[in-house]
Amino acid sequence: MVHEWELEKVKDWTTNEIKNRIWAAVDCRQPVPGCVSVEALRVALVNRGEEPVGYHNT
């Protein structure tokens, strides 16, 4: 479940920032700034018209 506050927090992040933070969270086990979930980052990508697949997909 993605919370609205998570999507609000990442709205100003670039698409590359979102993808890199997903990669860091999944591959390097680094926390996403602001306690945002990886699922929220994927939803943000979909909302921007991006496919949530590739190196950051789990």
All heavy atoms as TSV, in Angstrom:
chain	resi	resn	atom	element	x	y	z
A	1	MET	N	N	0.846	-1.181	0.000
A	1	MET	CA	C	0.000	0.000	0.000
A	1	MET	C	C	0.891	1.244	0.000
A	1	MET	O	O	1.785	1.374	0.821
A	1	MET	CB	C	-0.893	-0.015	1.228
A	1	MET	CG	C	-1.747	1.186	1.356
A	1	MET	SD	S	-2.773	0.999	2.823
A	1	MET	CE	C	-3.404	2.607	2.938
A	2	VAL	N	N	0.644	2.113	-0.927
A	2	VAL	CA	C	1.410	3.347	-1.049
A	2	VAL	C	C	0.608	4.479	-0.417
A	2	VAL	O	O	-0.575	4.651	-0.698
A	2	VAL	CB	C	1.700	3.659	-2.532
A	2	VAL	CG1	C	2.377	4.986	-2.678
A	2	VAL	CG2	C	2.544	2.554	-3.136
A	3	HIS	N	N	1.277	5.241	0.434
A	3	HIS	CA	C	0.623	6.371	1.090
A	3	HIS	C	C	0.791	7.631	0.248
A	3	HIS	O	O	1.805	7.814	-0.425
A	3	HIS	CB	C	1.222	6.596	2.482
A	3	HIS	CG	C	1.034	5.431	3.390
A	3	HIS	ND1	N	-0.157	5.162	4.021
A	3	HIS	CD2	C	1.885	4.454	3.766
A	3	HIS	CE1	C	-0.036	4.077	4.746
A	3	HIS	NE2	N	1.199	3.620	4.606
A	4	GLU	N	N	-0.195	8.477	0.307
A	4	GLU	CA	C	-0.176	9.726	-0.465
A	4	GLU	C	C	1.012	10.608	-0.083
A	4	GLU	O	O	1.602	11.269	-0.938
A	4	GLU	CB	C	-1.499	10.479	-0.277
A	4	GLU	CG	C	-1.684	11.640	-1.219
A	4	GLU	CD	C	-1.732	11.224	-2.676
A	4	GLU	OE1	O	-2.292	10.162	-2.990
A	4	GLU	OE2	O	-1.193	11.966	-3.509
A	5	TRP	N	N	1.389	10.615	1.187
A	5	TRP	CA	C	2.512	11.457	1.621
A	5	TRP	C	C	3.819	11.016	0.970
A	5	TRP	O	O	4.702	11.846	0.733
A	5	TRP	CB	C	2.657	11.495	3.143
A	5	TRP	CG	C	3.016	10.186	3.790
A	5	TRP	CD1	C	2.162	9.269	4.326
A	5	TRP	CD2	C	4.340	9.650	3.961
A	5	TRP	NE1	N	2.874	8.201	4.813
A	5	TRP	CE2	C	4.199	8.405	4.612
A	5	TRP	CE3	C	5.611	10.098	3.629
A	5	TRP	CZ2	C	5.303	7.609	4.927
A	5	TRP	CZ3	C	6.704	9.298	3.949
A	5	TRP	CH2	C	6.537	8.070	4.598
A	6	GLU	N	N	3.944	9.711	0.662
A	6	GLU	CA	C	5.150	9.228	-0.006
A	6	GLU	C	C	5.247	9.793	-1.424
A	6	GLU	O	O	6.314	10.252	-1.852
A	6	GLU	CB	C	5.164	7.700	-0.065
A	6	GLU	CG	C	5.308	7.034	1.280
A	6	GLU	CD	C	5.261	5.536	1.171
A	6	GLU	OE1	O	4.178	4.989	0.852
A	6	GLU	OE2	O	6.311	4.896	1.394
A	7	LEU	N	N	4.140	9.761	-2.143
A	7	LEU	CA	C	4.124	10.285	-3.507
A	7	LEU	C	C	4.355	11.794	-3.510
A	7	LEU	O	O	5.021	12.324	-4.402
A	7	LEU	CB	C	2.799	9.939	-4.189
A	7	LEU	CG	C	2.534	8.442	-4.370
A	7	LEU	CD1	C	1.144	8.228	-4.962
A	7	LEU	CD2	C	3.602	7.796	-5.225
A	8	GLU	N	N	3.840	12.474	-2.508
A	8	GLU	CA	C	4.052	13.919	-2.388
A	8	GLU	C	C	5.532	14.225	-2.143
A	8	GLU	O	O	6.079	15.173	-2.699
A	8	GLU	CB	C	3.198	14.471	-1.240
A	8	GLU	CG	C	3.282	15.958	-1.057
A	8	GLU	CD	C	2.669	16.747	-2.215
A	8	GLU	OE1	O	1.761	16.237	-2.882
A	8	GLU	OE2	O	3.132	17.879	-2.436
A	9	LYS	N	N	6.179	13.401	-1.343
A	9	LYS	CA	C	7.585	13.615	-1.005
A	9	LYS	C	C	8.490	13.450	-2.222
A	9	LYS	O	O	9.500	14.148	-2.343
A	9	LYS	CB	C	8.002	12.640	0.099
A	9	LYS	CG	C	9.381	12.913	0.660
A	9	LYS	CD	C	9.623	12.104	1.902
A	9	LYS	CE	C	8.993	12.777	3.067
A	9	LYS	NZ	N	9.872	13.298	4.071
A	10	VAL	N	N	8.155	12.540	-3.139
A	10	VAL	CA	C	9.039	12.260	-4.280
A	10	VAL	C	C	8.645	13.004	-5.559
A	10	VAL	O	O	9.304	12.838	-6.580
A	10	VAL	CB	C	9.115	10.741	-4.574
A	10	VAL	CG1	C	9.603	9.996	-3.367
A	10	VAL	CG2	C	7.804	10.188	-5.065
A	11	LYS	N	N	7.633	13.835	-5.499
A	11	LYS	CA	C	7.150	14.495	-6.727
A	11	LYS	C	C	8.204	15.390	-7.371
A	11	LYS	O	O	8.183	15.580	-8.578
A	11	LYS	CB	C	5.873	15.273	-6.463
A	11	LYS	CG	C	6.063	16.529	-5.664
A	11	LYS	CD	C	4.784	17.294	-5.515
A	11	LYS	CE	C	5.078	18.583	-4.762
A	11	LYS	NZ	N	3.936	19.439	-4.708
A	12	ASP	N	N	9.134	15.936	-6.601
A	12	ASP	CA	C	10.165	16.823	-7.159
A	12	ASP	C	C	11.455	16.086	-7.501
A	12	ASP	O	O	12.401	16.706	-7.981
A	12	ASP	CB	C	10.467	17.961	-6.178
A	12	ASP	CG	C	9.276	18.897	-6.017
A	12	ASP	OD1	O	8.498	19.058	-6.980
A	12	ASP	OD2	O	9.126	19.475	-4.923
A	13	TRP	N	N	11.511	14.782	-7.228
A	13	TRP	CA	C	12.698	13.995	-7.567
A	13	TRP	C	C	12.691	13.729	-9.070
A	13	TRP	O	O	11.638	13.525	-9.680
A	13	TRP	CB	C	12.724	12.675	-6.821
A	13	TRP	CG	C	12.877	12.786	-5.338
A	13	TRP	CD1	C	12.966	13.925	-4.591
A	13	TRP	CD2	C	12.950	11.704	-4.414
A	13	TRP	NE1	N	13.090	13.614	-3.272
A	13	TRP	CE2	C	13.090	12.259	-3.123
A	13	TRP	CE3	C	12.906	10.327	-4.546
A	13	TRP	CZ2	C	13.190	11.476	-1.981
A	13	TRP	CZ3	C	13.018	9.542	-3.404
A	13	TRP	CH2	C	13.161	10.116	-2.141
A	14	THR	N	N	13.865	13.696	-9.676
A	14	THR	CA	C	13.939	13.363	-11.095
A	14	THR	C	C	13.701	11.870	-11.277
A	14	THR	O	O	13.833	11.083	-10.329
A	14	THR	CB	C	15.307	13.733	-11.690
A	14	THR	OG1	O	16.304	12.887	-11.112
A	14	THR	CG2	C	15.642	15.203	-11.468
A	15	THR	N	N	13.393	11.484	-12.496
A	15	THR	CA	C	13.188	10.072	-12.799
A	15	THR	C	C	14.462	9.276	-12.519
A	15	THR	O	O	14.399	8.178	-11.963
A	15	THR	CB	C	12.748	9.908	-14.265
A	15	THR	OG1	O	11.520	10.634	-14.453
A	15	THR	CG2	C	12.534	8.453	-14.624
A	16	ASN	N	N	15.614	9.829	-12.871
A	16	ASN	CA	C	16.877	9.137	-12.596
A	16	ASN	C	C	17.129	8.994	-11.105
A	16	ASN	O	O	17.641	7.966	-10.665
A	16	ASN	CB	C	18.047	9.861	-13.269
A	16	ASN	CG	C	18.127	9.533	-14.739
A	16	ASN	OD1	O	17.633	8.518	-15.192
A	16	ASN	ND2	N	18.742	10.429	-15.489
A	17	GLU	N	N	16.794	10.006	-10.317
A	17	GLU	CA	C	16.945	9.903	-8.865
A	17	GLU	C	C	16.088	8.761	-8.321
A	17	GLU	O	O	16.547	7.988	-7.476
A	17	GLU	CB	C	16.526	11.196	-8.171
A	17	GLU	CG	C	17.516	12.321	-8.266
A	17	GLU	CD	C	16.991	13.580	-7.600
A	17	GLU	OE1	O	15.893	14.044	-7.959
A	17	GLU	OE2	O	17.697	14.083	-6.713
A	18	ILE	N	N	14.870	8.677	-8.794
A	18	ILE	CA	C	13.965	7.616	-8.330
A	18	ILE	C	C	14.527	6.253	-8.689
A	18	ILE	O	O	14.595	5.356	-7.843
A	18	ILE	CB	C	12.552	7.811	-8.905
A	18	ILE	CG1	C	11.921	9.078	-8.318
A	18	ILE	CG2	C	11.677	6.591	-8.617
A	18	ILE	CD1	C	10.605	9.470	-8.956
A	19	LYS	N	N	14.954	6.078	-9.935
A	19	LYS	CA	C	15.507	4.790	-10.357
A	19	LYS	C	C	16.767	4.441	-9.569
A	19	LYS	O	O	16.947	3.296	-9.142
A	19	LYS	CB	C	15.821	4.812	-11.850
A	19	LYS	CG	C	14.583	4.797	-12.714
A	19	LYS	CD	C	14.953	4.827	-14.183
A	19	LYS	CE	C	13.726	4.759	-15.055
A	19	LYS	NZ	N	14.068	4.743	-16.483
A	20	ASN	N	N	17.637	5.415	-9.349
A	20	ASN	CA	C	18.865	5.161	-8.601
A	20	ASN	C	C	18.576	4.822	-7.148
A	20	ASN	O	O	19.247	3.971	-6.556
A	20	ASN	CB	C	19.806	6.361	-8.689
A	20	ASN	CG	C	20.434	6.500	-10.052
A	20	ASN	OD1	O	20.526	5.540	-10.807
A	20	ASN	ND2	N	20.850	7.706	-10.383
A	21	ARG	N	N	17.565	5.446	-6.571
A	21	ARG	CA	C	17.223	5.142	-5.177
A	21	ARG	C	C	16.570	3.774	-5.052
A	21	ARG	O	O	16.762	3.088	-4.054
A	21	ARG	CB	C	16.363	6.254	-4.605
A	21	ARG	CG	C	17.217	7.490	-4.382
A	21	ARG	CD	C	16.487	8.653	-3.827
A	21	ARG	NE	N	17.457	9.713	-3.544
A	21	ARG	CZ	C	17.141	10.983	-3.438
A	21	ARG	NH1	N	15.894	11.364	-3.562
A	21	ARG	NH2	N	18.085	11.868	-3.184
A	22	ILE	N	N	15.820	3.364	-6.072
A	22	ILE	CA	C	15.282	1.996	-6.073
A	22	ILE	C	C	16.439	1.010	-6.140
A	22	ILE	O	O	16.494	0.047	-5.382
A	22	ILE	CB	C	14.308	1.771	-7.244
A	22	ILE	CG1	C	13.025	2.573	-7.041
A	22	ILE	CG2	C	13.970	0.280	-7.389
A	22	ILE	CD1	C	12.102	2.574	-8.240
A	23	TRP	N	N	17.377	1.250	-7.041
A	23	TRP	CA	C	18.523	0.365	-7.185
A	23	TRP	C	C	19.313	0.283	-5.882
A	23	TRP	O	O	19.682	-0.805	-5.433
A	23	TRP	CB	C	19.426	0.836	-8.321
A	23	TRP	CG	C	20.644	0.000	-8.459
A	23	TRP	CD1	C	20.736	-1.213	-9.078
A	23	TRP	CD2	C	21.940	0.277	-7.940
A	23	TRP	NE1	N	22.019	-1.690	-8.973
A	23	TRP	CE2	C	22.773	-0.794	-8.277
A	23	TRP	CE3	C	22.465	1.343	-7.214
A	23	TRP	CZ2	C	24.116	-0.833	-7.914
A	23	TRP	CZ3	C	23.790	1.297	-6.857
A	23	TRP	CH2	C	24.601	0.220	-7.211
A	24	ALA	N	N	19.571	1.429	-5.263
A	24	ALA	CA	C	20.334	1.456	-4.016
A	24	ALA	C	C	19.600	0.703	-2.911
A	24	ALA	O	O	20.222	-0.013	-2.114
A	24	ALA	CB	C	20.607	2.895	-3.589
A	25	ALA	N	N	18.288	0.837	-2.864
A	25	ALA	CA	C	17.507	0.160	-1.822
A	25	ALA	C	C	17.479	-1.347	-2.043
A	25	ALA	O	O	17.625	-2.128	-1.104
A	25	ALA	CB	C	16.082	0.711	-1.796
A	26	VAL	N	N	17.322	-1.763	-3.290
A	26	VAL	CA	C	17.183	-3.190	-3.598
A	26	VAL	C	C	18.539	-3.889	-3.636
A	26	VAL	O	O	18.730	-4.930	-3.005
A	26	VAL	CB	C	16.425	-3.387	-4.934
A	26	VAL	CG1	C	16.439	-4.833	-5.368
A	26	VAL	CG2	C	15.006	-2.876	-4.809
A	27	ASP	N	N	19.475	-3.325	-4.361
A	27	ASP	CA	C	20.753	-3.994	-4.577
A	27	ASP	C	C	21.759	-3.745	-3.456
A	27	ASP	O	O	22.500	-4.644	-3.086
A	27	ASP	CB	C	21.339	-3.551	-5.914
A	27	ASP	CG	C	22.386	-4.515	-6.426
A	27	ASP	OD1	O	22.096	-5.728	-6.472
A	27	ASP	OD2	O	23.481	-4.050	-6.776
A	28	CYS	N	N	21.768	-2.531	-2.916
A	28	CYS	CA	C	22.770	-2.166	-1.913
A	28	CYS	C	C	22.202	-2.099	-0.493
A	28	CYS	O	O	22.939	-1.804	0.445
A	28	CYS	CB	C	23.386	-0.814	-2.265
A	28	CYS	SG	S	24.144	-0.776	-3.890
A	29	ARG	N	N	20.914	-2.316	-0.372
A	29	ARG	CA	C	20.239	-2.278	0.926
A	29	ARG	C	C	20.409	-0.946	1.651
A	29	ARG	O	O	20.551	-0.902	2.867
A	29	ARG	CB	C	20.682	-3.434	1.801
A	29	ARG	CG	C	20.359	-4.777	1.187
A	29	ARG	CD	C	20.693	-5.911	2.115
A	29	ARG	NE	N	20.534	-7.173	1.440
A	29	ARG	CZ	C	19.466	-7.932	1.542
A	29	ARG	NH1	N	18.466	-7.559	2.288
A	29	ARG	NH2	N	19.405	-9.074	0.898
A	30	GLN	N	N	20.401	0.137	0.879
A	30	GLN	CA	C	20.480	1.479	1.439
A	30	GLN	C	C	19.059	2.004	1.635
A	30	GLN	O	O	18.199	1.815	0.775
A	30	GLN	CB	C	21.237	2.410	0.493
A	30	GLN	CG	C	22.669	2.036	0.280
A	30	GLN	CD	C	23.474	2.186	1.551
A	30	GLN	OE1	O	23.361	3.167	2.262
A	30	GLN	NE2	N	24.284	1.185	1.838
A	31	PRO	N	N	18.783	2.675	2.735
A	31	PRO	CA	C	17.425	3.214	2.937
A	31	PRO	C	C	17.134	4.356	1.976
A	31	PRO	O	O	18.026	5.123	1.602
A	31	PRO	CB	C	17.457	3.716	4.386
A	31	PRO	CG	C	18.891	3.968	4.671
A	31	PRO	CD	C	19.675	2.971	3.839
A	32	VAL	N	N	15.888	4.467	1.596
A	32	VAL	CA	C	15.452	5.567	0.741
A	32	VAL	C	C	15.250	6.780	1.645
A	32	VAL	O	O	14.626	6.662	2.701
A	32	VAL	CB	C	14.136	5.217	0.010
A	32	VAL	CG1	C	13.660	6.369	-0.832
A	32	VAL	CG2	C	14.317	3.967	-0.838
A	33	PRO	N	N	15.770	7.943	1.273
A	33	PRO	CA	C	15.595	9.136	2.096
A	33	PRO	C	C	14.122	9.434	2.369
A	33	PRO	O	O	13.272	9.267	1.495
A	33	PRO	CB	C	16.221	10.255	1.263
A	33	PRO	CG	C	17.176	9.561	0.352
A	33	PRO	CD	C	16.573	8.221	0.078
A	34	GLY	N	N	13.828	9.839	3.571
A	34	GLY	CA	C	12.469	10.211	3.936
A	34	GLY	C	C	11.573	9.044	4.265
A	34	GLY	O	O	10.360	9.210	4.341
A	35	CYS	N	N	12.147	7.864	4.436
A	35	CYS	CA	C	11.372	6.654	4.777
A	35	CYS	C	C	10.332	6.317	3.716
A	35	CYS	O	O	9.266	5.789	4.018
A	35	CYS	CB	C	10.714	6.788	6.143
A	35	CYS	SG	S	11.878	6.967	7.488
A	36	VAL	N	N	10.626	6.636	2.469
A	36	VAL	CA	C	9.724	6.328	1.358
A	36	VAL	C	C	9.944	4.875	0.958
A	36	VAL	O	O	11.071	4.392	0.924
A	36	VAL	CB	C	10.009	7.269	0.166
A	36	VAL	CG1	C	9.147	6.920	-1.024
A	36	VAL	CG2	C	9.793	8.715	0.574
A	37	SER	N	N	8.871	4.164	0.662
A	37	SER	CA	C	8.976	2.762	0.278
A	37	SER	C	C	9.376	2.612	-1.189
A	37	SER	O	O	9.138	3.508	-2.015
A	37	SER	CB	C	7.643	2.046	0.512
A	37	SER	OG	O	6.664	2.520	-0.389
A	38	VAL	N	N	9.980	1.487	-1.500
A	38	VAL	CA	C	10.341	1.177	-2.881
A	38	VAL	C	C	9.075	1.079	-3.733
A	38	VAL	O	O	9.062	1.520	-4.888
A	38	VAL	CB	C	11.174	-0.121	-2.949
A	38	VAL	CG1	C	11.385	-0.574	-4.381
A	38	VAL	CG2	C	12.509	0.071	-2.243
A	39	GLU	N	N	8.031	0.548	-3.174
A	39	GLU	CA	C	6.767	0.447	-3.911
A	39	GLU	C	C	6.253	1.839	-4.301
A	39	GLU	O	O	5.755	2.033	-5.411
A	39	GLU	CB	C	5.713	-0.290	-3.091
A	39	GLU	CG	C	4.425	-0.543	-3.836
A	39	GLU	CD	C	4.600	-1.387	-5.099
A	39	GLU	OE1	O	5.474	-2.257	-5.137
A	39	GLU	OE2	O	3.845	-1.155	-6.055
A	40	ALA	N	N	6.386	2.811	-3.419
A	40	ALA	CA	C	5.961	4.176	-3.734
A	40	ALA	C	C	6.801	4.753	-4.872
A	40	ALA	O	O	6.278	5.463	-5.736
A	40	ALA	CB	C	6.061	5.064	-2.503
A	41	LEU	N	N	8.087	4.427	-4.877
A	41	LEU	CA	C	8.948	4.902	-5.958
A	41	LEU	C	C	8.533	4.290	-7.286
A	41	LEU	O	O	8.530	4.970	-8.318
A	41	LEU	CB	C	10.414	4.582	-5.650
A	41	LEU	CG	C	11.004	5.273	-4.422
A	41	LEU	CD1	C	12.434	4.820	-4.207
A	41	LEU	CD2	C	10.920	6.776	-4.535
A	42	ARG	N	N	8.158	3.024	-7.266
A	42	ARG	CA	C	7.692	2.375	-8.497
A	42	ARG	C	C	6.384	3.000	-8.989
A	42	ARG	O	O	6.200	3.199	-10.190
A	42	ARG	CB	C	7.524	0.881	-8.267
A	42	ARG	CG	C	8.842	0.163	-8.135
A	42	ARG	CD	C	8.650	-1.337	-8.191
A	42	ARG	NE	N	9.948	-1.983	-8.096
A	42	ARG	CZ	C	10.356	-2.697	-7.064
A	42	ARG	NH1	N	9.562	-2.898	-6.040
A	42	ARG	NH2	N	11.553	-3.243	-7.062
A	43	VAL	N	N	5.489	3.314	-8.061
A	43	VAL	CA	C	4.233	3.970	-8.434
A	43	VAL	C	C	4.525	5.337	-9.042
A	43	VAL	O	O	3.899	5.737	-10.036
A	43	VAL	CB	C	3.289	4.077	-7.220
A	43	VAL	CG1	C	2.107	4.992	-7.514
A	43	VAL	CG2	C	2.800	2.702	-6.809
A	44	ALA	N	N	5.474	6.059	-8.473
A	44	ALA	CA	C	5.853	7.371	-9.014
A	44	ALA	C	C	6.365	7.233	-10.446
A	44	ALA	O	O	6.063	8.077	-11.303
A	44	ALA	CB	C	6.904	8.030	-8.127
A	45	LEU	N	N	7.131	6.177	-10.717
A	45	LEU	CA	C	7.600	5.950	-12.087
A	45	LEU	C	C	6.431	5.685	-13.032
A	45	LEU	O	O	6.390	6.227	-14.140
A	45	LEU	CB	C	8.577	4.770	-12.133
A	45	LEU	CG	C	9.964	4.997	-11.567
A	45	LEU	CD1	C	10.771	3.703	-11.646
A	45	LEU	CD2	C	10.684	6.111	-12.294
A	46	VAL	N	N	5.511	4.849	-12.617
A	46	VAL	CA	C	4.342	4.545	-13.451
A	46	VAL	C	C	3.541	5.822	-13.709
A	46	VAL	O	O	3.094	6.070	-14.829
A	46	VAL	CB	C	3.472	3.460	-12.789
A	46	VAL	CG1	C	2.140	3.308	-13.515
A	46	VAL	CG2	C	4.206	2.135	-12.766
A	47	ASN	N	N	3.378	6.652	-12.682
A	47	ASN	CA	C	2.635	7.911	-12.835
A	47	ASN	C	C	3.303	8.841	-13.827
A	47	ASN	O	O	2.636	9.684	-14.427
A	47	ASN	CB	C	2.489	8.613	-11.489
A	47	ASN	CG	C	1.528	7.889	-10.568
A	47	ASN	OD1	O	0.767	7.032	-10.985
A	47	ASN	ND2	N	1.580	8.229	-9.294
A	48	ARG	N	N	4.599	8.700	-14.014
A	48	ARG	CA	C	5.343	9.526	-14.969
A	48	ARG	C	C	5.398	8.891	-16.352
A	48	ARG	O	O	6.057	9.388	-17.247
A	48	ARG	CB	C	6.769	9.744	-14.469
A	48	ARG	CG	C	6.815	10.578	-13.217
A	48	ARG	CD	C	8.201	10.661	-12.680
A	48	ARG	NE	N	8.192	11.392	-11.435
A	48	ARG	CZ	C	9.218	12.068	-10.963
A	48	ARG	NH1	N	10.359	12.084	-11.611
A	48	ARG	NH2	N	9.115	12.696	-9.817
A	49	GLY	N	N	4.746	7.745	-16.512
A	49	GLY	CA	C	4.729	7.084	-17.808
A	49	GLY	C	C	5.908	6.167	-18.035
A	49	GLY	O	O	6.124	5.710	-19.156
A	50	GLU	N	N	6.660	5.875	-16.998
A	50	GLU	CA	C	7.816	4.986	-17.098
A	50	GLU	C	C	7.388	3.551	-16.795
A	50	GLU	O	O	6.448	3.323	-16.040
A	50	GLU	CB	C	8.891	5.391	-16.082
A	50	GLU	CG	C	9.493	6.754	-16.317
A	50	GLU	CD	C	10.468	6.766	-17.475
A	50	GLU	OE1	O	11.175	5.766	-17.667
A	50	GLU	OE2	O	10.507	7.784	-18.175
A	51	GLU	N	N	8.102	2.614	-17.370
A	51	GLU	CA	C	7.888	1.202	-17.049
A	51	GLU	C	C	8.698	0.877	-15.794
A	51	GLU	O	O	9.886	1.175	-15.757
A	51	GLU	CB	C	8.353	0.321	-18.203
A	51	GLU	CG	C	7.480	0.409	-19.428
A	51	GLU	CD	C	6.135	-0.254	-19.234
A	51	GLU	OE1	O	6.054	-1.270	-18.519
A	51	GLU	OE2	O	5.162	0.251	-19.803
A	52	PRO	N	N	8.087	0.284	-14.776
A	52	PRO	CA	C	8.837	-0.046	-13.567
A	52	PRO	C	C	9.584	-1.374	-13.713
A	52	PRO	O	O	9.496	-2.261	-12.865
A	52	PRO	CB	C	7.759	-0.113	-12.499
A	52	PRO	CG	C	6.551	-0.584	-13.229
A	52	PRO	CD	C	6.658	0.031	-14.610
A	53	VAL	N	N	10.308	-1.525	-14.799
A	53	VAL	CA	C	11.074	-2.750	-15.042
A	53	VAL	C	C	12.498	-2.375	-15.416
A	53	VAL	O	O	12.784	-1.242	-15.787
A	53	VAL	CB	C	10.458	-3.609	-16.167
A	53	VAL	CG1	C	9.090	-4.105	-15.786
A	53	VAL	CG2	C	10.393	-2.843	-17.471
A	54	GLY	N	N	13.382	-3.328	-15.338
A	54	GLY	CA	C	14.769	-3.085	-15.679
A	54	GLY	C	C	15.677	-3.418	-14.509
A	54	GLY	O	O	15.346	-4.263	-13.700
A	55	TYR	N	N	16.778	-2.715	-14.401
A	55	TYR	CA	C	17.758	-3.039	-13.366
A	55	TYR	C	C	17.191	-2.823	-11.961
A	55	TYR	O	O	17.688	-3.399	-11.002
A	55	TYR	CB	C	19.023	-2.207	-13.546
A	55	TYR	CG	C	18.864	-0.744	-13.200
A	55	TYR	CD1	C	19.118	-0.311	-11.913
A	55	TYR	CD2	C	18.479	0.179	-14.144
A	55	TYR	CE1	C	18.968	1.029	-11.578
A	55	TYR	CE2	C	18.348	1.504	-13.835
A	55	TYR	CZ	C	18.590	1.941	-12.544
A	55	TYR	OH	O	18.443	3.255	-12.223
A	56	HIS	N	N	16.150	-2.026	-11.813
A	56	HIS	CA	C	15.597	-1.744	-10.499
A	56	HIS	C	C	14.370	-2.599	-10.173
A	56	HIS	O	O	13.737	-2.385	-9.162
A	56	HIS	CB	C	15.242	-0.265	-10.399
A	56	HIS	CG	C	14.284	0.178	-11.474
A	56	HIS	ND1	N	14.706	0.537	-12.716
A	56	HIS	CD2	C	12.953	0.272	-11.491
A	56	HIS	CE1	C	13.666	0.861	-13.461
A	56	HIS	NE2	N	12.587	0.706	-12.751
A	57	ASN	N	N	14.057	-3.550	-11.021
A	57	ASN	CA	C	12.875	-4.384	-10.801
A	57	ASN	C	C	13.235	-5.597	-9.955
A	57	ASN	O	O	14.250	-6.225	-10.164
A	57	ASN	CB	C	12.286	-4.839	-12.138
A	57	ASN	CG	C	10.933	-5.486	-11.963
A	57	ASN	OD1	O	10.221	-5.158	-11.038
A	57	ASN	ND2	N	10.591	-6.372	-12.857
A	58	THR	N	N	12.391	-5.917	-9.000
A	58	THR	CA	C	12.597	-7.122	-8.190
A	58	THR	C	C	11.386	-8.008	-8.262
A	58	THR	O	O	10.311	-7.561	-8.565
A	58	THR	CB	C	12.870	-6.768	-6.710
A	58	THR	OG1	O	11.790	-6.013	-6.219
A	58	THR	CG2	C	14.166	-6.005	-6.567
